[in-house]
Amino acid sequence: MKHPANFFPALFLALTFLGSTSSGDDLRVFSADQKPNDRRLGPPLTLNGYHPFQPVASKDVWLNQRQQEIRERVMLAAGILPMPEKTPLRSRRFGRLERDGFAVEKVYFESFPGSFVTGNLFCPTGDSLAHGEKLGKRPGVLCPHGHWRDGRFYDVLKQGDAAVNAYIARGEERFFNAARNPILARCVQLARMGCYVLQYDMLGYADSTQFAEHRRGPRPEMSSSRPGQWGFVSPQAILRLQTNFGLQTWNSVRALDFLNTIEDLDPARIMVTGASGGGTQTMMVAAVDDRISAAFPCVMPSTSMQGGCTGENGLYLRIGQGNMDIAAALAPKPLGMTAADDWTIELETKGYPDLVSLYKMLGAPKNYEAHFNIQFKHNYNHVSRTQMYDFANRHLELGLKIPVLESDFKFLGPDEISVWKNEADKPANWKSGPEYERAVNATWARDSDTKVADALDKAEKGDRSGIENVIAKGWKIILRRSYQDVGQVEFTLAGKKKTEHFIVMSGLISHKKEGEEIPSLFYYPTDWNGEVVIWLSRKGKAGLYNGDVTQAIKPVRALIDSGLAVVGLDLFMQGEFLHGGKPEQVQNPDGTFAGKKGVPADSWQRSPVYYYGYNDPIFVRRVHDVLSAVKMVKTNPKWNVKKVSLRGGADSSHWLAAAGAMAAEAVDSVEISNESGFHFGQVDDFWNEDFVPGAVKYGDIEGLIAMIPTEKRLPTAQGQ
């Protein structure tokens, strides 16, 4: 027989030196009143946390890695990775009004079939046509409006003349009509500067009446699992990454498509600018669409509050990145921003210096600027707009004398600019309310389902391009950590037991950098053949034995008797993570972004985007633990491990599939029976330990299995 020292020599020496044998039957790593010192047991990250910019080491890393990571995470969070099919816009421009130096038209187009984006197109006229002219083309500007009441129809005059005059008295505005509606004021001025300007409605604002409300919360009547019957903030929608944040971002992408239908628009000079929630959309569309040549998000980018609305929060959006990273995704293209007396008040010292350094590193220091107007409250006032006009003048090459100052304009009220003023203007396929909401989710789902089905079909014929470009691309962002990303992992011995045929050892696998700890159990046969099996179970490491650690369950004992070593793990929130048989509260069943109590069950504040936008699901954390265990077994230079495989009970198929997909280069085989018939699509509770936003969008468990090379799937996994 081989001496036990042949297996993990350093570990055996530690056993001999310590002479520690547990008196208990289960070889606990921690005493009953202790729990792992695991960072993940701490409070979850929230939108109100600290979100510093993540610097990179070089220009090459930014341009060839980090920038793409940010872009693809935003796209995934918006449910548009890969991009949905761009169906015909079926746009209409009508109701043109001629004004001094500009004209305004009513417009609408379809982002998805039957999903209408509404707004106004401001066009240069008269002398304004001479501005910004380049090869007969003029620049374009997208203007998402943010959360000012009524959007395009915003009117401070509803609060009385005194409210309007107060803006002028404080130096925030120069003209009465601009003070009434600063959203329209910037569109008018940019058109007078020679630009085409599209001011489009956010969901539920102004003419965007297909949504009765801008924000959505969970509603039982919209949570059906039947195709075409679910709405936003339902399990089926979240499993497909369908959110109003995503639809708003898709509308912005299609707004760019609409701008590019204008015959004399210069596609190389398109800017986007908005404030507050409009600043959020400015950052998002600039991050995901290369057609944006410059961006000016106001009073939004910061390392502090990231955006309180469901339209500003997407699933996985701010894991490993924050608004400063997302805004910077445009670099080295021109980027400007403003701060005010709000959550951006510390921008000058937190965030701004990082982006100054980034743009210097990229060789474009003059392409980034920020203005700290912290004497004013949250705004997009004349001071900020004038800074934006100067930015636009330079980077859109308008050639105007500086400073560019606004002139007054005749106010434009809803009666003049409303797209749906006349019911007869609505297309025949216009729907609203639950009927519309279900229809747009059904369209969205068909698009992604078709892409996944095509990818799996091609893979069966030997073409894995769809697996890599659709399924794997999404799952890799969700799972966030591959075997190569694990880094250094350590092991600490806790106890041992000897039997005639094997030794049982317990210990702690530690990932120091991430602050993660994994209680573990090792079965070492006296005649070890050099192979190690990592065995996963719903019961954690206790799932490997019956009552006493020396009484291994039949399949584990069969492996030991065949000369294989077996490793069991208490994955995150299993086994020794539990107290009194119940898990710690690590996900957020209250669902509110600020932990508010007493909010209604259907409140928009209960959307899961407020947890999963900032924190990994439990399932993902457990996959991380499996990867750490593989790294620990595989890479210790003192251990002579010949093969590593992943196996487990039928109830562990989802972990095996995910870990096998993310560690395919390190494991020799993966056994996935899935006898239980597990599917992520059947998990209908946002806070279930197996709930994974986006899992269905990327092929469910079949998608994960397809990511594992066929030759590494054990026979029971073939065809799954």
C-alpha positions in Angstrom: 0.0 0.0 0.0 1.1 3.6 -0.7 2.0 5.6 2.4 -0.5 8.4 3.1 2.3 10.9 2.8 2.0 10.5 -1.0 -1.2 12.4 -0.9 -0.9 16.1 -0.3 2.5 15.7 1.5 2.4 19.1 3.3 -1.1 18.3 4.6 0.0 14.9 5.9 3.0 16.4 7.7 0.7 18.9 9.3 -1.5 16.1 10.5 1.5 14.3 12.0 2.8 17.4 13.7 -0.6 18.5 15.1 -1.8 15.1 16.0 -5.3 16.6 16.0 -8.2 14.1 16.0 -11.7 15.4 16.3 -13.8 13.8 19.1 -17.0 14.6 17.1 -18.6 12.6 14.3 -18.8 15.4 11.7 -15.3 16.9 12.0 -16.5 20.5 12.1 -14.0 23.1 11.1 -15.5 25.7 13.4 -17.1 25.2 16.8 -20.9 25.2 17.0 -21.0 28.8 18.1 -18.8 30.0 15.3 -19.2 30.7 11.7 -16.8 31.3 8.8 -15.1 34.7 8.8 -16.5 35.3 5.3 -16.8 38.8 3.8 -20.0 37.8 2.0 -21.8 37.5 5.3 -21.5 41.2 5.7 -24.1 43.8 4.7 -24.9 43.8 1.0 -23.7 46.6 -1.2 -26.4 49.2 -2.1 -26.8 52.1 -4.5 -26.0 54.4 -1.5 -22.6 52.7 -0.9 -19.1 53.9 -2.0 -18.4 53.0 -5.7 -14.9 54.2 -6.5 -13.5 54.1 -10.1 -11.5 50.9 -10.8 -8.2 52.0 -12.3 -6.2 50.1 -14.9 -2.5 49.6 -15.3 -2.1 50.7 -18.9 -3.6 52.1 -22.0 -3.5 48.6 -23.6 -5.5 47.1 -20.7 -8.1 49.8 -21.0 -8.6 49.6 -24.7 -8.3 45.9 -25.1 -10.0 44.6 -21.9 -11.5 46.9 -19.3 -13.5 49.1 -21.7 -15.1 46.0 -23.3 -15.8 44.5 -19.8 -17.7 47.6 -18.8 -19.6 47.8 -22.1 -20.7 44.2 -22.1 -21.8 44.3 -18.4 -24.0 47.3 -19.2 -25.4 45.5 -22.2 -26.1 42.4 -20.2 -27.7 44.4 -17.4 -30.0 46.0 -20.0 -30.9 42.6 -21.5 -29.4 43.5 -24.8 -26.3 41.2 -24.9 -26.3 40.2 -27.7 -28.2 43.1 -29.3 -31.8 42.2 -30.1 -32.9 42.2 -33.8 -33.4 45.7 -35.0 -36.9 45.6 -36.4 -38.2 48.4 -38.7 -38.5 51.7 -36.9 -41.7 52.7 -38.8 -40.9 56.2 -37.8 -43.1 59.3 -38.4 -42.2 63.0 -38.4 -45.1 65.4 -38.4 -46.7 68.6 -37.0 -43.7 70.9 -37.8 -43.6 74.3 -36.1 -41.3 77.0 -37.5 -39.7 79.2 -34.8 -36.8 81.7 -34.7 -33.6 79.8 -35.7 -35.2 76.3 -35.3 -38.1 74.2 -36.1 -39.7 71.5 -33.9 -41.4 68.3 -35.1 -43.4 65.6 -33.4 -41.9 62.2 -33.9 -42.4 58.6 -33.0 -40.8 55.2 -33.9 -41.0 51.6 -32.8 -38.1 50.2 -30.7 -39.7 46.8 -30.6 -42.8 46.1 -32.7 -45.6 47.9 -31.0 -43.3 49.7 -28.5 -43.4 53.4 -29.4 -40.7 55.9 -28.5 -42.1 59.4 -28.6 -40.5 62.9 -28.6 -39.6 66.0 -30.5 -37.0 66.6 -33.2 -35.5 70.1 -33.1 -34.0 71.2 -36.4 -31.8 74.1 -37.4 -33.4 76.7 -39.7 -32.4 80.1 -41.1 -29.0 81.4 -40.0 -28.6 78.3 -37.8 -28.2 76.2 -40.9 -24.7 77.7 -41.3 -23.5 76.4 -37.9 -21.9 73.1 -37.6 -21.9 72.5 -41.3 -19.3 70.0 -42.4 -19.4 68.4 -45.9 -23.0 69.4 -46.1 -23.8 67.4 -42.9 -24.8 68.6 -39.4 -24.3 67.0 -36.0 -26.9 65.3 -33.9 -27.6 65.3 -30.2 -29.7 62.9 -28.2 -31.4 64.4 -25.1 -32.8 62.0 -22.6 -34.7 64.2 -20.1 -34.4 62.5 -16.7 -36.9 62.5 -13.8 -38.2 66.1 -14.0 -42.0 65.9 -13.6 -43.7 65.5 -16.9 -40.5 65.3 -18.8 -40.8 67.3 -22.1 -43.9 68.9 -20.6 -42.1 70.1 -17.5 -43.3 73.6 -16.5 -42.2 75.4 -13.4 -44.9 78.0 -14.0 -47.4 75.5 -12.6 -45.8 76.5 -9.2 -46.4 80.2 -10.0 -44.4 83.2 -11.3 -42.4 83.5 -8.1 -41.0 80.0 -8.6 -39.8 80.8 -12.1 -38.4 84.2 -11.1 -36.5 82.6 -8.2 -34.3 80.7 -10.7 -33.4 84.0 -12.4 -32.8 85.7 -9.1 -30.4 83.0 -8.0 -28.4 83.2 -11.2 -29.5 79.8 -12.4 -31.4 81.1 -15.5 -31.3 84.2 -17.7 -34.7 84.0 -19.3 -38.2 83.3 -18.1 -39.1 80.6 -20.6 -35.9 78.7 -20.1 -36.5 78.8 -16.4 -40.0 77.3 -17.0 -38.5 74.3 -18.9 -34.7 73.9 -19.0 -35.2 70.6 -20.8 -36.6 72.3 -23.9 -34.2 75.3 -23.5 -31.1 73.1 -24.3 -32.8 71.6 -27.3 -33.7 75.0 -28.7 -30.2 76.3 -28.2 -28.5 73.3 -29.7 -30.7 73.5 -32.8 -29.8 77.2 -33.1 -26.2 76.1 -32.9 -26.8 73.9 -36.0 -27.6 70.5 -34.5 -30.4 68.1 -35.0 -31.7 67.4 -31.5 -33.9 64.5 -30.4 -35.7 65.0 -27.1 -37.3 61.6 -26.4 -39.5 60.5 -23.6 -38.5 58.2 -20.8 -40.9 55.4 -20.0 -44.2 56.7 -18.5 -43.4 60.4 -19.1 -45.1 62.9 -21.4 -46.4 60.9 -24.5 -44.9 57.6 -23.3 -48.3 56.5 -22.1 -48.0 52.8 -22.9 -46.7 52.6 -19.4 -49.1 54.1 -16.8 -46.2 54.6 -14.4 -42.5 55.2 -14.9 -41.5 52.8 -12.2 -42.7 49.2 -11.7 -42.9 46.9 -8.7 -43.8 43.2 -8.3 -47.4 42.4 -9.2 -48.9 38.9 -8.8 -51.1 39.4 -11.9 -48.0 40.0 -14.0 -46.0 37.0 -12.7 -47.3 34.2 -14.9 -44.8 31.6 -16.2 -46.9 31.1 -19.3 -45.3 32.5 -22.5 -46.5 36.0 -23.3 -48.2 36.4 -19.9 -45.6 38.0 -17.7 -44.7 41.7 -17.2 -41.8 43.5 -15.7 -40.5 42.8 -12.2 -41.8 39.2 -12.4 -39.5 36.1 -12.0 -39.8 35.2 -15.7 -38.8 38.7 -16.7 -35.9 38.8 -14.3 -34.7 35.4 -15.4 -34.5 36.9 -18.9 -33.0 40.3 -17.8 -36.1 42.2 -18.9 -36.4 45.4 -17.0 -37.6 48.9 -17.6 -34.0 50.0 -17.3 -33.2 47.7 -20.2 -36.1 48.9 -22.3 -35.2 52.5 -21.7 -31.6 51.7 -22.8 -32.8 49.9 -25.9 -35.0 52.9 -26.7 -31.8 55.1 -26.5 -30.1 52.7 -29.0 -33.0 52.9 -31.3 -33.1 56.7 -30.9 -29.6 56.7 -32.4 -31.0 54.6 -35.3 -33.7 57.2 -35.8 -31.2 60.1 -35.8 -29.3 58.3 -38.5 -32.3 58.2 -40.8 -32.0 62.0 -41.2 -30.5 62.6 -44.6 -28.1 65.5 -43.8 -27.0 64.3 -40.4 -23.3 63.6 -39.9 -23.1 60.1 -38.3 -19.5 60.9 -37.1 -20.7 63.8 -34.9 -23.4 62.5 -32.5 -23.5 63.7 -28.9 -25.7 62.7 -26.0 -26.5 64.8 -22.9 -28.9 64.7 -20.1 -29.1 65.3 -16.3 -30.1 63.2 -13.3 -31.9 60.1 -14.8 -31.1 61.6 -18.2 -27.5 61.6 -17.1 -27.8 57.9 -16.4 -29.1 57.2 -19.8 -26.4 59.4 -21.3 -23.8 57.2 -19.7 -25.5 53.9 -20.6 -26.0 54.6 -24.3 -22.5 56.1 -24.6 -21.1 53.0 -23.1 -22.9 50.5 -25.3 -23.0 52.2 -28.7 -19.9 53.2 -30.6 -21.9 55.7 -32.7 -21.8 58.2 -29.8 -18.8 60.5 -30.4 -19.2 62.7 -27.3 -21.2 62.7 -24.0 -22.0 65.2 -21.3 -23.9 63.5 -18.4 -24.8 66.1 -15.7 -25.3 65.7 -12.0 -25.2 62.0 -12.1 -21.6 60.4 -12.3 -20.2 60.1 -8.8 -18.8 57.6 -6.4 -21.8 58.1 -4.2 -25.5 57.4 -4.9 -25.8 55.6 -8.2 -29.4 56.2 -9.1 -32.6 55.6 -7.1 -35.0 54.7 -9.8 -35.7 51.3 -11.3 -34.9 52.9 -14.7 -31.4 53.6 -13.4 -30.7 50.1 -11.9 -30.1 46.9 -13.9 -29.3 43.4 -12.8 -25.5 42.9 -12.4 -25.0 46.5 -13.6 -22.8 47.7 -10.8 -20.9 44.6 -9.7 -17.2 45.5 -10.1 -18.0 48.9 -11.5 -19.9 52.1 -10.7 -21.1 55.2 -12.5 -17.6 56.6 -12.8 -16.5 53.5 -14.6 -19.6 53.4 -16.8 -19.2 57.1 -17.8 -15.5 56.5 -18.6 -16.4 53.6 -21.0 -16.5 56.3 -23.7 -12.8 57.2 -23.2 -10.8 58.4 -25.0 -13.7 60.1 -26.8 -14.8 63.5 -25.4 -16.6 63.3 -22.0 -17.8 66.2 -19.9 -19.9 66.3 -16.7 -21.2 68.6 -14.0 -21.6 68.4 -10.2 -24.0 70.2 -7.9 -25.1 70.3 -4.2 -26.4 66.7 -4.4 -24.7 63.2 -4.4 -22.2 64.6 -6.9 -20.9 67.2 -4.5 -17.6 65.4 -3.9 -16.9 64.7 -7.6 -13.9 67.1 -7.6 -12.0 64.9 -5.1 -13.7 61.5 -5.7 -13.9 60.3 -9.3 -12.7 63.4 -11.2 -9.0 62.9 -10.5 -9.3 59.2 -11.6 -10.7 60.2 -15.0 -8.2 62.9 -15.4 -5.5 60.3 -15.0 -7.2 57.9 -17.3 -7.5 60.4 -20.1 -3.9 61.4 -19.7 -2.9 57.8 -19.9 -4.9 57.4 -23.1 -3.2 60.4 -24.6 -6.3 62.6 -24.7 -6.2 64.9 -21.7 -8.2 67.6 -23.4 -11.1 65.3 -24.0 -12.3 65.1 -20.4 -13.7 68.0 -18.3 -15.9 68.4 -15.3 -17.5 71.5 -13.7 -18.3 71.8 -10.0 -21.3 74.0 -9.7 -21.9 73.0 -6.1 -23.4 76.4 -5.3 -26.6 75.1 -7.0 -28.9 72.2 -6.1 -29.6 69.3 -8.4 -30.0 70.9 -11.9 -29.3 71.3 -15.6 -29.5 75.1 -15.4 -28.1 77.8 -17.6 -24.7 77.7 -16.0 -24.4 74.0 -16.7 -25.9 74.3 -20.1 -23.4 77.0 -21.1 -20.6 74.7 -20.1 -22.2 72.0 -22.2 -22.6 74.4 -25.2 -18.9 75.2 -25.1 -18.1 71.4 -25.0 -20.4 70.8 -27.9 -19.0 73.7 -29.9 -15.5 72.3 -29.6 -16.1 68.6 -30.0 -18.8 68.8 -32.6 -16.7 71.3 -34.5 -19.4 74.0 -34.7 -17.0 76.9 -35.0 -19.0 79.3 -33.0 -17.6 82.2 -31.0 -17.3 81.6 -27.3 -19.0 81.9 -24.9 -22.1 80.4 -26.6 -25.0 82.0 -24.7 -28.7 81.3 -25.0 -31.3 83.7 -26.4 -34.9 83.7 -25.4 -37.5 81.6 -27.2 -41.3 81.4 -27.3 -42.4 78.7 -24.8 -43.6 75.4 -26.2 -46.4 73.8 -24.3 -48.0 70.3 -24.5 -50.7 71.6 -26.9 -47.9 72.3 -29.4 -45.5 69.5 -29.0 -47.5 66.5 -27.7 -47.3 63.6 -30.1 -50.6 62.1 -29.1 -52.6 65.3 -28.8 -54.9 63.8 -31.4 -56.0 60.2 -30.8 -56.1 59.7 -34.5 -52.3 60.0 -34.7 -51.8 56.8 -32.7 -50.9 53.8 -35.0 -53.3 50.9 -35.2 -51.0 48.6 -33.2 -50.7 51.0 -30.3 -51.5 49.3 -26.9 -51.1 50.4 -23.3 -51.2 49.0 -19.8 -50.7 45.3 -19.0 -51.5 44.2 -22.5 -48.6 46.3 -23.9 -46.3 45.2 -21.1 -46.9 41.5 -21.7 -46.5 42.0 -25.4 -43.1 43.7 -25.3 -41.7 41.1 -22.9 -43.0 38.4 -25.2 -41.2 40.0 -28.2 -38.0 40.4 -26.2 -38.1 36.8 -25.0 -38.7 35.4 -28.5 -35.6 37.2 -29.7 -33.3 35.8 -27.0 -34.9 32.3 -27.1 -34.3 32.1 -30.8 -30.6 33.1 -30.5 -30.1 30.4 -27.8 -31.9 27.7 -29.8 -29.8 28.6 -32.9 -26.6 28.4 -30.8 -27.4 25.0 -29.4 -28.5 23.7 -32.8 -25.3 24.8 -34.4 -23.3 23.3 -31.5 -24.8 19.9 -32.2 -23.5 20.3 -35.8 -20.0 21.2 -34.6 -20.2 25.0 -34.9 -19.6 26.4 -31.4 -19.6 30.1 -32.4 -23.1 30.6 -31.0 -22.1 29.0 -27.7 -19.2 31.4 -27.4 -20.9 34.5 -28.7 -24.3 34.2 -27.1 -24.5 31.7 -24.2 -21.0 31.7 -22.8 -20.6 35.5 -23.1 -23.7 36.0 -20.9 -22.9 33.3 -18.4 -19.3 34.4 -18.0 -20.4 37.9 -17.0 -23.1 36.5 -14.6 -20.7 34.0 -13.0 -17.9 36.7 -13.0 -15.1 34.4 -12.0 -13.3 31.8 -14.1 -10.7 29.3 -12.9 -8.0 31.6 -14.2 -9.4 34.5 -12.1 -9.3 32.6 -8.8 -5.8 33.6 -7.7 -4.1 32.3 -4.6 -6.1 29.9 -2.4 -4.8 28.5 1.0 -5.7 25.5 3.1 -5.7 25.1 6.9 -6.1 21.7 8.6 -8.7 21.4 11.3 -9.0 17.7 12.2 -8.8 14.0 11.1 -10.1 10.5 11.7 -8.6 7.2 10.6 -10.3 4.0 9.5 -8.9 0.8 8.1 -9.4 1.9 4.5 -9.1 5.7 4.5 -8.4 8.9 6.4 -11.0 11.7 6.8 -9.6 15.2 7.2 -11.4 18.5 7.7 -10.0 21.9 7.0 -10.6 25.4 5.7 -10.1 26.6 2.1 -9.4 30.3 2.2 -9.5 32.9 -0.6 -7.7 35.7 1.3 -8.0 38.3 -1.4 -11.8 37.9 -1.7 -12.3 37.3 2.0 -14.0 33.9 1.4 -13.8 30.7 3.5 -15.0 27.2 2.7 -15.2 24.5 5.3 -14.2 21.3 3.7 -13.8 17.5 4.2 -11.3 15.2 2.5 -11.5 11.4 2.2 -8.1 9.9 1.4 -7.9 6.2 0.5 -4.9 4.2 1.8 -4.2 3.2 -1.8 -4.7 6.5 -3.6 -4.4 6.5 -7.5 -3.7 10.2 -7.9 -7.2 11.2 -8.8 -9.4 13.7 -6.8 -13.2 14.0 -7.0 -14.9 17.2 -5.7 -18.3 16.0 -4.7 -21.1 18.6 -4.4 -24.3 18.2 -2.4 -27.3 20.2 -1.2 -26.3 19.2 2.3 -22.7 20.5 1.9 -20.0 18.3 3.1 -22.5 16.5 5.4 -24.0 15.1 2.2 -21.0 12.8 1.8 -21.7 10.6 4.8 -24.5 9.1 6.9 -24.4 10.4 10.5 -20.7 9.6 11.1 -18.0 11.0 8.8 -16.5 7.5 8.6 -19.8 6.2 7.1 -19.5 7.6 3.5 -22.6 7.3 1.3 -22.4 4.5 -1.2 -21.3 6.5 -4.3 -18.6 8.2 -2.3 -17.5 5.0 -0.7 -17.3 3.4 -4.1 -15.0 6.1 -5.3 -12.8 5.7 -2.2 -12.6 2.0 -2.7 -11.5 2.6 -6.3 -8.6 4.6 -5.1 -9.9 8.1 -5.6 -9.7 10.9 -3.0 -13.0 12.7 -2.5 -13.5 16.4 -1.3 -16.7 17.7 0.1 -17.5 21.4 0.6 -19.8 23.6 2.6 -20.5 26.1 -0.1 -21.6 29.5 0.8 -24.7 29.3 3.1 -24.4 25.5 3.6 -23.4 23.4 6.5 -21.2 25.4 8.9 -22.6 28.7 7.6 -26.0 27.7 9.0 -27.2 28.4 12.6 -30.1 26.5 13.9 -30.6 24.9 10.5 -31.4 28.3 8.9 -29.2 30.5 6.6 -28.0 33.9 7.5 -29.9 36.7 5.8 -27.6 37.5 2.9 -30.1 38.2 0.1 -32.7 40.9 0.5 -36.2 39.5 0.7 -37.5 42.9 1.8 -36.5 44.0 -1.6 -36.3 47.8 -0.9 -33.2 49.7 -2.1 -32.8 51.6 1.2 -34.2 49.0 3.6 -37.3 50.9 4.0 -40.0 49.2 6.1 -43.7 49.2 5.5 -43.6 49.8 1.8 -46.4 48.0 -0.2 -45.8 44.6 -1.7 -46.2 46.0 -5.2 -43.9 49.1 -4.6 -41.3 49.8 -7.2 -38.8 49.9 -4.3 -39.2 46.1 -4.1 -37.6 45.5 -7.5 -34.8 42.9 -7.2 -32.6 45.2 -9.3 -31.7 46.9 -6.0 -30.0 43.8 -4.7 -28.9 41.9 -7.8 -27.6 45.1 -9.4 -24.9 45.3 -6.7 -24.5 41.8 -5.3 -23.9 38.3 -6.6 -26.7 35.7 -6.2 -26.1 32.9 -3.7 -25.7 30.5 -6.6 -22.9 32.5 -8.1 -21.1 32.7 -4.8 -21.3 28.9 -4.5 -19.8 28.4 -7.9 -16.9 30.7 -6.8 -16.4 28.3 -3.9 -16.2 25.3 -6.2 -13.6 27.1 -8.4 -11.5 27.9 -5.3 -11.6 24.2 -4.3 -10.5 23.2 -7.8 -7.6 25.7 -7.6 -6.6 24.5 -4.2 -6.5 20.8 -5.3 -5.0 21.4 -8.7 -2.2 23.9 -8.2 -0.4 23.2 -5.0 3.1 22.4 -6.3 3.7 19.9 -3.4 0.7 17.8 -4.3 1.0 15.2 -7.0 -2.6 15.2 -8.2 -3.0 13.5 -11.6 -6.7 14.2 -12.3 -9.5 16.3 -10.9 -13.2 15.7 -11.6 -16.5 17.2 -10.5 -19.3 15.0 -9.4 -22.3 15.0 -7.0 -25.8 14.1 -6.4 -28.6 14.8 -8.9 -29.6 17.9 -6.9 -26.2 19.5 -7.6 -26.4 19.5 -11.4 -26.6 23.3 -11.7 -23.4 23.9 -9.6 -21.6 21.1 -11.5 -22.6 22.6 -14.8 -21.5 26.1 -13.9 -18.3 25.1 -12.3 -17.4 22.8 -15.1 -18.1 25.5 -17.6 -15.9 28.1 -15.8 -13.0 25.6 -15.0 -13.1 23.5 -18.1 -9.3 23.8 -18.6 -8.6 22.6 -15.1 -10.9 19.7 -14.6 -10.6 16.4 -16.5 -14.3 15.5 -16.3 -17.7 16.6 -15.1 -20.6 14.3 -14.3 -24.0 15.9 -14.5 -27.0 13.6 -14.3 -29.7 16.2 -13.6 -32.0 13.4 -12.6 -33.9 15.9 -10.6 -34.8 17.8 -13.8 -33.6 21.1 -12.3 -34.1 24.2 -14.4 -33.5 27.8 -13.3 -36.7 28.7 -15.2 -38.7 26.9 -12.5 -37.4 29.0 -9.6 -40.1 31.6 -9.1 -38.9 33.3 -5.9 -36.6 36.3 -6.2 -34.8 35.3 -3.0 -34.5 31.6 -3.5 -30.9 30.3 -3.1 -31.1 29.1 -6.7 -32.6 32.2 -8.3 -30.2 33.5 -10.9 -31.3 36.6 -12.9 -30.6 36.0 -16.6 -30.2 32.3 -16.3 -33.0 31.5 -18.8 -31.9 34.2 -21.3 -28.6 32.3 -21.7 -30.0 28.8 -22.1 -30.7 27.7 -18.5 -28.8 24.6 -17.3 -28.6 23.3 -20.9 -26.6 26.4 -21.9 -24.1 25.8 -19.0 -23.7 22.2 -20.0 -23.1 23.1 -23.6 -20.2 25.4 -22.5 -18.3 22.3 -21.2 -16.3 20.6 -23.9 -18.1 17.4 -24.9 -15.0 15.2 -24.2 -15.0 16.3 -20.6 -18.6 15.4 -19.9 -19.0 12.0 -18.3 -21.5 9.6 -20.0 -24.3 10.6 -17.7 -23.9 14.2 -18.8 -24.0 13.5 -22.5 -27.0 15.0 -24.3 -28.1 17.0 -21.3 
